[in-house]
Amino acid sequence: MDQSWNILNDYKQKFPHYGTLLEIMKSVYRLRRETGPGDRRNSYPGNRTEAVERLRSGESLVNPVKYPIADFHSKEYFLSLLSLLETVHGIDANSLRRAAAMAAENGYEEMALDLFAGKVYEETGDGSDSNGDDVVFNIMPFLLRESLKPYFSSLAAEFSAEIAGADWSQPFCPVCSQPADMAIIRDDGRHLFCLQCDCEWHFKRLQCPVCGNTSTEELAYFTVENGNGGSDDDPYRVDVCHRCHGYIKTIDARKKEGLLIPELENIITIHLDLLAEAEGFQRIGRKTSAK
């Protein structure tokens, strides 16, 4: 946590245009520390032997759309996050209060299912306007994901050996079944990463994680200078597929100085999401039009 805290403060200085989101993330770090993970030992809802067989057959440990998430800590944490936004960051919107009321009336589980089913309104934004509803809409998926993060990250840690042994190479997360959020290039090849679970796994270097396309003529990438020198030295890029028009943000860890923390890298590269969407590409697994 100390390293994440130091990097977050450094990024606030280097990328002031993302200051609002990074300041919110700083408060979330504090809340994580105060709240703690809770008692999530043996949190997998099924049989471990069956879980291993699921992984070997290419199925994730949990599918939140099909199976309820039985974790009361997540709801409590979600309500704390909502309170944090209103009391600490002054975000006062009807949508925020409706979400708190709905969660308090045992609607949190439905909200979580809607999130994984792609029914939660999500639109890329920089969070700079803290008085508009758009910021609340932008940040609501993040709050829901953050509230469930301790549960899923504990599953990822609990089954890390089984996931490695299963030689997982699917485009979706072996823990929560959601599409990968970003890609990371390391010395041993390309990896995909799930921000929900903090889970990372190997994936083919030249393959679209959206449609499986392997045609080098239809796969490409672009980079944009981001305060890290020229494009050739920038560790951030966007991999795109001209067949399905999907994209995924990629970090070349070999060019990255210091510790790589994907959840923070995701924030400081929102400009890449905006550029990709402006070019007609869509982030994998994310619906951005339905409210």
C-alpha positions in Angstrom: 0.0 0.0 0.0 2.9 2.4 0.8 4.3 2.0 -2.7 0.9 2.5 -4.3 0.5 5.6 -2.2 3.8 7.1 -3.2 3.1 6.4 -6.9 -0.3 7.9 -6.7 1.1 11.1 -5.2 3.8 11.2 -7.9 1.1 10.8 -10.6 -0.9 13.6 -9.1 2.1 15.9 -9.8 2.8 14.5 -13.3 -0.8 14.3 -14.5 -2.7 17.2 -12.9 -5.5 16.9 -15.5 -6.4 13.6 -13.7 -6.1 15.2 -10.3 -9.8 14.7 -9.4 -9.8 11.0 -10.1 -6.5 10.4 -8.4 -7.6 12.3 -5.3 -10.7 10.1 -5.2 -8.4 7.1 -5.5 -6.3 8.4 -2.7 -9.4 8.5 -0.5 -10.3 5.0 -1.6 -6.8 3.8 -0.5 -7.5 5.3 2.9 -10.8 3.6 3.1 -9.4 0.2 2.0 -6.9 0.5 4.9 -9.5 1.4 7.4 -12.1 -1.1 6.3 -9.8 -4.1 5.9 -10.6 -7.1 3.8 -12.9 -8.7 6.3 -13.0 -12.5 6.9 -13.1 -14.0 3.4 -11.3 -17.2 4.0 -12.6 -20.1 1.9 -14.9 -17.6 0.1 -15.4 -19.7 -3.0 -19.1 -20.7 -3.1 -18.5 -24.1 -4.7 -16.4 -27.3 -4.4 -12.6 -26.7 -4.9 -12.2 -29.9 -6.9 -15.0 -28.8 -9.3 -13.4 -25.4 -9.4 -10.1 -26.8 -10.7 -12.0 -28.8 -13.4 -13.8 -25.6 -14.4 -10.5 -23.8 -14.9 -9.0 -26.7 -16.9 -12.1 -26.7 -19.2 -11.8 -23.0 -19.8 -14.5 -21.8 -17.4 -14.1 -19.1 -14.8 -14.4 -19.7 -11.1 -17.4 -17.5 -10.7 -20.0 -16.1 -13.1 -21.7 -13.3 -11.2 -24.5 -13.1 -13.8 -25.6 -16.7 -13.1 -24.6 -17.1 -9.5 -25.3 -14.6 -6.6 -22.3 -13.1 -4.8 -22.8 -13.9 -1.2 -20.5 -11.4 0.5 -22.1 -8.9 2.9 -18.7 -7.0 3.3 -19.1 -5.8 -0.3 -22.4 -4.0 0.4 -21.1 -2.4 3.5 -18.0 -1.2 1.6 -20.2 0.2 -1.2 -22.2 2.3 1.2 -19.0 3.6 2.7 -17.7 4.5 -0.8 -20.9 6.4 -1.5 -20.6 8.3 1.7 -17.0 9.0 0.9 -17.9 10.7 -2.4 -20.5 12.9 -0.8 -18.8 13.9 2.4 -15.2 14.1 1.4 -15.4 15.0 -2.3 -18.6 17.0 -2.3 -20.3 15.1 -5.0 -23.9 15.7 -4.4 -26.2 14.2 -7.1 -29.6 12.5 -7.1 -28.2 9.4 -8.8 -25.7 9.0 -5.9 -28.4 9.2 -3.3 -30.7 6.9 -5.2 -27.9 4.3 -5.4 -27.4 4.6 -1.6 -31.1 4.1 -1.0 -31.4 1.2 -3.4 -28.4 -0.5 -1.8 -29.7 0.0 1.7 -33.0 -1.6 0.6 -31.3 -4.9 -0.4 -30.9 -3.8 -4.0 -27.1 -3.9 -3.9 -27.0 -7.5 -5.3 -29.2 -6.4 -8.2 -26.9 -3.5 -8.9 -23.9 -5.8 -8.9 -25.5 -8.2 -11.3 -26.5 -5.3 -13.6 -22.8 -4.3 -13.6 -21.6 -7.7 -14.7 -24.4 -8.0 -17.2 -23.3 -4.7 -18.8 -26.4 -2.8 -17.8 -24.7 0.0 -15.8 -24.3 3.2 -17.6 -20.6 3.8 -18.3 -18.9 6.5 -20.3 -15.3 7.5 -20.5 -14.5 10.8 -18.8 -11.7 12.6 -16.9 -13.8 13.4 -13.8 -12.9 17.0 -14.0 -16.4 18.3 -13.6 -17.5 17.3 -10.1 -20.8 19.0 -10.3 -22.4 17.2 -13.2 -24.3 13.9 -13.2 -22.0 12.6 -15.9 -19.2 12.3 -13.4 -21.5 10.2 -11.1 -22.5 8.0 -14.0 -18.8 7.7 -14.9 -17.8 6.8 -11.4 -20.6 4.5 -10.4 -19.2 1.4 -12.2 -15.9 2.1 -10.5 -17.6 2.2 -7.1 -19.4 -1.0 -7.7 -16.3 -2.7 -8.9 -14.3 -1.3 -6.0 -16.8 -2.6 -3.5 -16.5 -6.1 -5.0 -12.7 -5.9 -5.4 -11.8 -7.4 -2.0 -14.0 -10.4 -2.6 -12.7 -11.2 -6.1 -9.1 -10.4 -5.4 -9.2 -12.7 -2.4 -10.5 -15.5 -4.8 -7.7 -14.7 -7.2 -5.1 -15.0 -4.4 -6.8 -18.2 -3.0 -6.7 -19.9 -6.4 -3.5 -18.5 -7.8 -1.7 -21.9 -7.9 -4.7 -23.5 -9.6 -5.0 -20.8 -12.2 -1.3 -21.1 -13.0 -1.6 -24.9 -13.2 -4.6 -24.7 -15.5 -2.5 -22.8 -18.1 -5.3 -20.3 -18.6 -5.2 -18.5 -21.9 -8.7 -17.2 -22.4 -9.5 -13.6 -23.2 -11.7 -13.3 -20.1 -10.7 -13.5 -16.4 -10.4 -16.9 -14.8 -11.9 -15.6 -11.6 -14.9 -13.4 -12.4 -15.5 -14.3 -16.1 -15.3 -10.6 -17.3 -13.3 -9.5 -20.3 -9.7 -8.4 -19.6 -9.4 -4.7 -18.8 -5.9 -4.2 -20.2 -2.8 -5.9 -21.5 0.7 -6.0 -20.2 3.8 -6.9 -22.2 6.6 -8.5 -20.1 9.8 -10.2 -20.9 8.0 -13.5 -21.2 5.3 -12.3 -23.5 1.9 -10.7 -23.5 -0.4 -10.9 -20.4 -4.0 -9.8 -19.9 -5.1 -8.2 -16.6 -8.5 -7.9 -14.8 -8.8 -4.8 -12.7 -11.7 -6.4 -10.8 -9.7 -9.3 -9.4 -6.1 -8.1 -9.8 -5.6 -11.2 -11.8 -3.0 -11.6 -14.6 -2.5 -14.4 -17.1 -0.7 -15.2 -20.4 -2.3 -14.5 -23.7 -1.1 -14.8 -27.3 1.0 -11.9 -28.5 -0.7 -11.5 -31.9 -4.4 -12.2 -31.3 -7.4 -9.9 -30.7 -8.8 -10.5 -27.2 -12.2 -9.5 -28.5 -12.8 -11.6 -31.6 -9.8 -13.9 -31.7 -8.5 -12.4 -35.0 -4.9 -13.3 -35.7 -4.5 -11.5 -39.0 -1.5 -9.3 -38.8 -3.0 -7.1 -41.6 -6.0 -6.3 -39.4 -4.2 -5.9 -36.0 -2.5 -2.6 -35.2 -1.6 -0.3 -32.4 -1.1 3.4 -31.8 0.8 5.4 -29.2 0.4 9.0 -27.9 3.0 11.1 -26.1 2.0 11.2 -22.5 4.8 13.1 -20.7 7.2 10.1 -20.9 9.2 11.1 -23.9 8.6 10.3 -27.5 6.2 7.7 -28.7 9.0 5.1 -29.1 9.8 5.3 -25.4 6.2 5.6 -24.1 5.1 2.4 -22.4 1.4 3.1 -23.1 -0.3 2.1 -26.3 -3.7 1.0 -27.7 -4.0 -2.4 -29.5 -6.8 -2.3 -32.0 -8.5 -4.8 -34.3 -9.9 -3.5 -37.6 -12.1 -6.6 -38.0 -14.2 -6.2 -34.9 -13.3 -2.6 -34.0 -12.4 -3.6 -30.5 -9.4 -2.2 -28.5 -7.5 -2.8 -25.4 -5.0 -0.5 -23.6 -1.5 -2.0 -23.3 1.4 -1.3 -21.0 4.9 -2.3 -22.1 6.4 -3.1 -18.7 9.8 -3.3 -20.2 9.7 0.5 -20.9 8.0 1.3 -17.6 10.1 2.8 -14.8 9.2 1.9 -11.3 6.4 -0.3 -9.9 3.5 -1.0 -12.3 0.1 -0.6 -10.6 -2.6 -1.3 -13.3 -5.5 0.4 -11.5 -3.5 3.7 -11.5 -2.2 3.2 -15.0 -5.8 2.8 -16.1 -6.6 6.2 -14.7 -3.7 8.1 -16.2 -4.4 6.7 -19.7 -8.0 7.7 -20.0 -6.9 9.9 -22.9 -6.2 6.8 -24.8 -9.7 5.5 -24.3 -11.1 8.8 -25.6 -8.9 8.7 -28.7 -9.7 5.1 -29.4 -13.5 5.7 -29.1 -13.2 8.8 -31.3 -11.7 6.6 -34.0 -14.7 4.2 -33.7 -13.1 1.5 -31.5 -14.9 0.0 -28.5 -13.3 -1.2 -25.3 -13.8 -4.9 -24.9 -16.8 -6.0 -22.8 -17.9 -2.5 -22.0 -21.3 -1.1 -23.1 -21.2 2.7 -23.1 -24.7 3.7 -24.4 -27.3 2.0 -22.2 -28.4 3.8 -19.0 
